[in-house]
Amino acid sequence: MSTEKLAQAQSAPDFSASRGGLSRIVRNLLDTSGLIAVFILLFIGLSIMVPDFLTGRNIVGLLLSVTLIGTIATTMMMVLALGEVDLSVASIVAFTGVVAAVMTSTSGSVFIGVMSGVAAGAAVGAFNGFVVAQFGVNSLIATLAAMEFVRGLAYITSGGDAVMITVPSFFDLGSASFLGLTVPVWTMIFCFIIFGVLLNMTAFGRNVLATGGNAEAANLAGVNVRRLKITVFALQGVVAGVAGVLLTSRMGLGDPNTSIGLELAVISACVLGGVSLSGGVASITGVLVGVLIMGSVQNAMGLLNVPTFYQYLVRGAILLLAVLFDRWKQTRRSRV
């Protein structure tokens, strides 16, 4: 080991004990205060300018509309914080939904169907992580390949067509409500809480950020980088599987064509929320605000009956602005 690496290892922070979770949350809130202000101004502007935007029914609908992106963004945040990316999430959503629909209708058991769908997502995620960590394949290429073959598996499993669900109780997963909010909304809320705590208050979260910031230093400090990457990708698969099952319940069928382009919307929300594409920087608060900004804009365009092709332009502009914003922040950090 060179003298420089030895000094780096000796001076590396203790990732399992340094910096309390509370101080990290406060720091993240300060870092995202500008984004929060933007969302508040946007929300006020839309409330004034867009008819029916501020109605209770529309707000509940807005929350429901962002559940898919928001739920998956909680784990995409972890993947990006590692300095990696996962382009296969949309295909995982479609595949797990089809698996859940087939297994539920075949077995007559909602439990078996749900567990099969989530397990399928976990398997795909773990496989992605294994390829990236074990063979050193660029995650962009590895998950791009996974995006194609998992979508193919969805078509093969479904026979190329949507799979109808014959067990009525399966639909309760997407329609049951508590305190006025449906199960998908509560699932998204729980995911933000769980992964917010995981990121800010556990050694696991600190190790993710440390690995994304400097994988070599993290490895020298005792972090099992390979196992960490597999675990994070597996978590991404699990959450995408849960989201796929809930989406299938809401639609009433398993559709292999669903969620095309979802991965870009999820990544856009994360980057807009302050997650660095180069790794090492992530904020659960920022991701939440990023999801709400994108959802509010999409909801407003729907209320204003903006044609679909113009909506593509707006979403593309948001992604570009998010990437430029991320680049600006990286440049600013390098000057500090």
C-alpha positions as CSV (number, residue, x, y, z in Angstrom):
1,M,0.0,0.0,0.0
2,S,1.4,3.4,-1.0
3,T,2.1,6.1,1.7
4,E,-0.7,8.3,0.2
5,K,-3.3,5.5,0.4
6,L,-2.2,4.6,3.9
7,A,-2.6,8.1,5.1
8,Q,-5.9,8.3,3.4
9,A,-7.1,5.1,5.1
10,Q,-5.8,6.4,8.5
11,S,-7.6,9.7,8.1
12,A,-10.8,8.3,6.8
13,P,-13.8,8.9,9.0
14,D,-15.5,6.2,11.0
15,F,-18.5,5.6,8.8
16,S,-20.3,3.6,11.5
17,A,-20.2,6.2,14.2
18,S,-19.4,9.7,12.8
19,R,-21.9,12.5,12.6
20,G,-25.2,12.1,14.2
21,G,-28.3,11.5,12.2
22,L,-30.0,14.7,13.6
23,S,-27.2,17.0,12.4
24,R,-27.3,15.3,9.0
25,I,-31.1,16.0,8.7
26,V,-30.6,19.6,9.7
27,R,-27.8,20.0,7.2
28,N,-29.9,18.4,4.4
29,L,-32.8,20.8,5.2
30,L,-30.5,23.7,4.9
31,D,-29.1,22.4,1.6
32,T,-32.6,22.0,0.2
33,S,-34.1,25.2,1.5
34,G,-33.8,26.8,-1.9
35,L,-35.6,23.9,-3.5
36,I,-38.3,24.0,-0.9
37,A,-38.8,27.7,-1.5
38,V,-39.1,27.0,-5.3
39,F,-41.8,24.4,-4.6
40,I,-43.7,26.7,-2.3
41,L,-43.7,29.5,-4.9
42,L,-44.7,27.0,-7.6
43,F,-47.5,25.6,-5.5
44,I,-48.9,29.0,-4.7
45,G,-48.6,30.0,-8.4
46,L,-50.5,26.9,-9.6
47,S,-53.1,27.3,-6.9
48,I,-53.8,30.8,-8.2
49,M,-53.6,30.2,-11.9
50,V,-54.9,26.7,-12.4
51,P,-58.6,26.1,-11.7
52,D,-59.4,23.4,-9.2
53,F,-55.8,22.8,-8.4
54,L,-56.2,23.5,-4.7
55,T,-59.3,21.4,-4.1
56,G,-59.1,18.6,-1.6
57,R,-60.0,16.0,-4.2
58,N,-57.2,17.2,-6.6
59,I,-54.6,17.2,-3.8
60,V,-55.4,13.6,-2.9
61,G,-55.3,12.8,-6.7
62,L,-51.9,14.6,-6.9
63,L,-50.5,12.4,-4.1
64,L,-51.8,9.3,-5.7
65,S,-50.4,10.3,-9.1
66,V,-46.8,10.6,-7.7
67,T,-46.9,7.3,-5.7
68,L,-45.1,5.3,-8.4
69,I,-42.4,7.8,-9.0
70,G,-42.1,8.7,-5.3
71,T,-41.9,5.2,-4.0
72,I,-39.2,4.1,-6.4
73,A,-37.3,7.4,-6.0
74,T,-36.6,6.5,-2.4
75,T,-34.3,3.7,-3.4
76,M,-33.1,5.3,-6.7
77,M,-31.7,7.9,-4.4
78,M,-29.6,5.2,-2.7
79,V,-28.4,3.9,-6.0
80,L,-27.4,7.3,-7.3
81,A,-25.7,8.1,-4.0
82,L,-23.5,5.1,-4.6
83,G,-22.4,6.7,-7.9
84,E,-24.5,4.2,-9.9
85,V,-27.7,4.3,-11.9
86,D,-30.6,1.8,-12.5
87,L,-32.4,2.1,-15.8
88,S,-34.3,-1.2,-15.4
89,V,-36.9,0.0,-12.8
90,A,-39.7,0.5,-15.3
91,S,-39.2,-3.0,-16.7
92,I,-39.1,-4.4,-13.2
93,V,-42.4,-2.7,-12.4
94,A,-44.0,-4.2,-15.5
95,F,-42.5,-7.7,-14.9
96,T,-43.4,-7.9,-11.2
97,G,-46.9,-6.7,-12.0
98,V,-47.3,-9.5,-14.5
99,V,-45.8,-12.1,-12.2
100,A,-48.2,-11.0,-9.4
101,A,-51.2,-11.1,-11.7
102,V,-50.3,-14.6,-13.1
103,M,-49.5,-16.1,-9.7
104,T,-52.6,-14.6,-8.0
105,S,-54.9,-15.9,-10.7
106,T,-53.2,-19.3,-10.8
107,S,-53.0,-20.0,-7.1
108,G,-56.1,-18.0,-6.0
109,S,-54.0,-16.5,-3.2
110,V,-53.3,-12.8,-3.0
111,F,-50.4,-13.4,-0.6
112,I,-48.7,-15.8,-3.0
113,G,-49.2,-13.4,-5.9
114,V,-47.8,-10.4,-4.0
115,M,-44.8,-12.3,-2.6
116,S,-44.0,-13.7,-6.0
117,G,-44.0,-10.2,-7.5
118,V,-41.8,-8.7,-4.8
119,A,-39.4,-11.7,-4.9
120,A,-39.1,-11.3,-8.7
121,G,-38.2,-7.7,-8.2
122,A,-35.6,-8.6,-5.5
123,A,-34.1,-11.2,-7.8
124,V,-33.7,-8.8,-10.7
125,G,-32.2,-6.1,-8.4
126,A,-29.8,-8.5,-6.8
127,F,-28.7,-9.7,-10.2
128,N,-28.1,-6.1,-11.4
129,G,-26.0,-5.5,-8.2
130,F,-24.0,-8.7,-8.7
131,V,-23.1,-7.8,-12.3
132,V,-22.1,-4.3,-11.4
133,A,-20.2,-5.2,-8.2
134,Q,-18.7,-8.6,-9.1
135,F,-17.6,-7.9,-12.7
136,G,-17.2,-4.1,-12.6
137,V,-19.6,-3.5,-15.4
138,N,-20.8,0.1,-15.7
139,S,-24.2,0.3,-14.1
140,L,-25.6,2.3,-17.0
141,I,-24.8,-0.5,-19.4
142,A,-25.7,-3.4,-17.1
143,T,-29.1,-2.0,-16.2
144,L,-29.8,-0.9,-19.8
145,A,-29.3,-4.6,-20.7
146,A,-31.5,-5.6,-17.8
147,M,-34.2,-3.1,-18.9
148,E,-34.4,-5.0,-22.2
149,F,-34.4,-8.6,-21.1
150,V,-36.7,-8.0,-18.1
151,R,-39.2,-6.3,-20.3
152,G,-38.9,-9.3,-22.5
153,L,-39.6,-11.6,-19.5
154,A,-42.7,-9.6,-18.9
155,Y,-43.9,-10.2,-22.4
156,I,-43.0,-13.9,-22.2
157,T,-44.7,-14.4,-18.8
158,S,-47.9,-12.6,-20.0
159,G,-47.9,-14.3,-23.4
160,G,-47.6,-10.8,-25.0
161,D,-50.9,-9.5,-23.6
162,A,-52.3,-8.1,-20.4
163,V,-53.1,-10.6,-17.7
164,M,-56.6,-10.3,-16.1
165,I,-56.8,-10.9,-12.4
166,T,-59.6,-13.3,-11.2
167,V,-59.3,-12.7,-7.5
168,P,-61.3,-9.7,-6.5
169,S,-59.6,-9.2,-3.1
170,F,-56.3,-8.4,-5.0
171,F,-57.9,-5.0,-6.0
172,D,-58.0,-4.0,-2.4
173,L,-54.3,-3.4,-2.4
174,G,-54.7,-0.4,-4.6
175,S,-58.1,0.9,-3.5
176,A,-58.2,0.4,0.3
177,S,-57.8,3.6,2.2
178,F,-57.0,4.9,5.7
179,L,-57.5,8.5,6.9
180,G,-58.5,9.4,3.3
181,L,-55.3,8.1,1.7
182,T,-55.0,4.9,-0.2
183,V,-52.5,2.1,0.3
184,P,-50.2,3.3,-2.5
185,V,-49.9,6.7,-0.9
186,W,-49.2,5.2,2.6
187,T,-46.6,2.9,1.0
188,M,-44.9,5.9,-0.5
189,I,-44.9,7.8,2.8
190,F,-43.5,4.7,4.7
191,C,-40.8,4.4,2.1
192,F,-39.7,8.0,2.5
193,I,-39.6,7.5,6.3
194,I,-37.8,4.2,6.2
195,F,-35.1,5.2,3.7
196,G,-34.8,8.6,5.2
197,V,-33.9,7.0,8.5
198,L,-31.7,4.5,6.7
199,L,-29.8,7.2,4.9
200,N,-29.4,9.7,7.8
201,M,-29.3,7.6,11.0
202,T,-27.6,4.3,10.2
203,A,-24.1,3.2,9.4
204,F,-25.5,1.6,6.2
205,G,-26.6,5.1,4.9
206,R,-23.3,6.7,5.9
207,N,-21.4,3.9,4.1
208,V,-23.6,4.4,0.9
209,L,-22.7,8.1,0.9
210,A,-19.0,7.4,1.6
211,T,-18.8,4.8,-1.1
212,G,-20.4,7.2,-3.6
213,G,-18.0,9.9,-2.6
214,N,-14.8,7.8,-2.7
215,A,-15.2,4.0,-3.1
216,E,-11.5,3.4,-2.6
217,A,-11.3,5.3,0.6
218,A,-14.5,3.6,1.9
219,N,-13.0,0.2,1.0
220,L,-9.8,1.0,2.9
221,A,-11.9,2.1,5.9
222,G,-13.4,-1.4,6.1
223,V,-16.6,-1.0,4.0
224,N,-17.5,-4.1,2.0
225,V,-18.2,-2.1,-1.2
226,R,-19.2,-5.1,-3.2
227,R,-21.8,-6.4,-0.8
228,L,-23.1,-2.9,-0.3
229,K,-23.8,-2.4,-4.0
230,I,-25.5,-5.7,-4.3
231,T,-27.7,-4.9,-1.2
232,V,-28.7,-1.4,-2.5
233,F,-29.6,-2.8,-6.0
234,A,-31.6,-5.6,-4.3
235,L,-33.5,-3.0,-2.3
236,Q,-34.2,-1.1,-5.5
237,G,-35.6,-4.3,-7.0
238,V,-37.8,-4.9,-3.9
239,V,-39.3,-1.4,-3.9
240,A,-39.8,-1.5,-7.6
241,G,-41.6,-4.9,-7.1
242,V,-43.8,-3.4,-4.4
243,A,-44.7,-0.5,-6.7
244,G,-45.4,-2.9,-9.6
245,V,-47.7,-5.0,-7.5
246,L,-49.6,-1.9,-6.3
247,L,-49.9,-0.5,-9.8
248,T,-51.2,-3.8,-11.1
249,S,-53.8,-3.8,-8.3
250,R,-54.9,-0.2,-9.3
251,M,-55.1,-1.1,-13.0
252,G,-56.8,-4.4,-12.4
253,L,-54.5,-6.3,-14.7
254,G,-50.8,-7.1,-15.2
255,D,-49.7,-5.1,-18.3
256,P,-46.2,-5.8,-19.8
257,N,-46.4,-2.5,-21.6
258,T,-46.8,-0.3,-18.5
259,S,-44.4,2.3,-17.1
260,I,-42.3,2.8,-20.2
261,G,-40.1,5.8,-19.6
262,L,-40.6,5.7,-15.8
263,E,-36.9,5.4,-15.1
264,L,-36.2,8.9,-16.5
265,A,-39.0,10.5,-14.4
266,V,-37.6,8.8,-11.3
267,I,-34.0,9.9,-12.0
268,S,-35.2,13.4,-12.8
269,A,-37.0,13.7,-9.5
270,C,-33.9,12.5,-7.6
271,V,-31.5,14.9,-9.4
272,L,-34.0,17.8,-9.1
273,G,-34.1,16.9,-5.4
274,G,-30.3,17.4,-5.0
275,V,-29.0,13.8,-5.5
276,S,-25.7,14.0,-7.3
277,L,-25.2,11.9,-10.4
278,S,-21.6,11.5,-9.5
279,G,-22.5,10.0,-6.1
280,G,-21.8,10.8,-2.5
281,V,-24.6,13.4,-2.1
282,A,-28.3,12.7,-1.3
283,S,-31.2,14.2,0.6
284,I,-34.5,12.4,1.3
285,T,-36.1,15.8,1.9
286,G,-34.8,17.0,-1.5
287,V,-36.1,13.9,-3.2
288,L,-39.5,14.4,-1.7
289,V,-39.6,18.0,-2.9
290,G,-38.4,16.9,-6.3
291,V,-41.2,14.4,-6.6
292,L,-43.8,16.9,-5.5
293,I,-42.5,19.5,-8.0
294,M,-42.7,17.1,-10.9
295,G,-46.1,15.8,-9.8
296,S,-47.5,19.3,-9.4
297,V,-46.4,20.3,-12.9
298,Q,-47.8,17.2,-14.4
299,N,-51.0,17.6,-12.5
300,A,-51.4,21.2,-13.6
301,M,-50.8,20.3,-17.2
302,G,-53.5,17.7,-16.9
303,L,-56.0,20.2,-15.5
304,L,-55.2,22.6,-18.2
305,N,-55.6,19.9,-20.9
306,V,-52.1,20.5,-22.2
307,P,-51.6,18.1,-25.2
308,T,-49.5,15.0,-24.5
309,F,-46.7,15.9,-26.9
310,Y,-46.2,19.3,-25.1
311,Q,-46.0,17.4,-21.8
312,Y,-43.1,15.5,-23.2
313,L,-41.3,18.7,-23.9
314,V,-41.9,20.0,-20.4
315,R,-40.7,16.7,-18.8
316,G,-37.6,16.8,-21.0
317,A,-36.9,20.4,-20.0
318,I,-37.2,19.5,-16.3
319,L,-34.7,16.6,-16.7
320,L,-32.3,18.9,-18.6
321,L,-32.6,21.6,-15.9
322,A,-32.1,19.1,-13.2
323,V,-28.9,17.8,-14.8
324,L,-27.6,21.4,-15.3
325,F,-28.4,22.2,-11.7
326,D,-26.5,19.1,-10.6
327,R,-23.5,20.1,-12.7
328,W,-23.6,23.6,-11.2
329,K,-23.6,22.3,-7.7
330,Q,-20.7,20.0,-8.4
331,T,-18.7,22.9,-9.8
332,R,-19.5,25.0,-6.8
333,R,-18.4,22.3,-4.4
334,S,-15.1,21.9,-6.3
335,R,-14.4,25.6,-5.7
336,V,-15.0,25.4,-2.0
